[in-house]
Amino acid sequence: MINLPMSAPTFIKSAEIYRSLRKKGITIRKTIDCLIAVLCLEHEVRLFRNDHDFLFIAEHFPLRIV
């Protein structure tokens, strides 16, 4: 497990991802997934996923998933 630092801008970016996808008709079921995605984007970390929400995020943002 990796401990990645978070700040206020991290939470703002998370909300922006959620709103951006929602405007495109995509609903992320768990908002924590947006926060996890932002942390991976900020720290250039690949995400080992077991959740379809990350596929939706990766289609619209440069999230690297495995």
VENPE-V830357 format. One record per residue. N is the residue number from 1. RES is the residue in one small letter. SS is DSSP state (2 for helix, 1 for strand, 0 for the rest). PHI is phi as a letter, one per 20 degrees, with the letter a starting at -180 (none if undefined). OMEGA is omega in whole degrees, -180 to 180 (* if undefined). Layout:
[[N:RES:SS:PHI:OMEGA] [N:RES:SS:PHI:OMEGA]]
This chain:
[[1:m:0:none:-179] [2:i:0:d:176] [3:n:0:d:-179] [4:l:0:d:-179] [5:p:0:f:178] [6:m:0:c:177] [7:s:0:b:180] [8:a:2:g:178] [9:p:2:f:177] [10:t:2:f:-180] [11:f:2:f:178] [12:i:2:f:178] [13:k:2:f:178] [14:s:2:f:178] [15:a:2:f:179] [16:e:2:f:177] [17:i:2:f:-180] [18:y:2:g:-178] [19:r:2:f:-180] [20:s:2:f:180] [21:l:2:f:180] [22:r:2:f:178] [23:k:2:f:179] [24:k:0:e:178] [25:g:0:n:-179] [26:i:0:d:178] [27:t:0:d:174] [28:i:0:e:-173] [29:r:0:f:-179] [30:k:0:c:-176] [31:t:2:f:177] [32:i:2:f:178] [33:d:2:f:177] [34:c:2:f:179] [35:l:2:f:178] [36:i:2:f:180] [37:a:2:f:180] [38:v:2:f:179] [39:l:2:f:178] [40:c:2:f:179] [41:l:2:f:-178] [42:e:2:f:-175] [43:h:2:d:178] [44:e:0:l:-179] [45:v:0:d:174] [46:r:0:f:-178] [47:l:1:d:171] [48:f:0:e:-170] [49:r:0:d:173] [50:n:0:b:-175] [51:d:0:b:-177] [52:h:2:f:179] [53:d:2:g:-179] [54:f:2:f:176] [55:l:2:f:178] [56:f:2:f:180] [57:i:2:f:-178] [58:a:2:f:177] [59:e:2:f:-174] [60:h:2:d:180] [61:f:0:c:-175] [62:p:0:f:178] [63:l:0:f:179] [64:r:0:e:-179] [65:i:1:d:179] [66:v:0:c:*]]
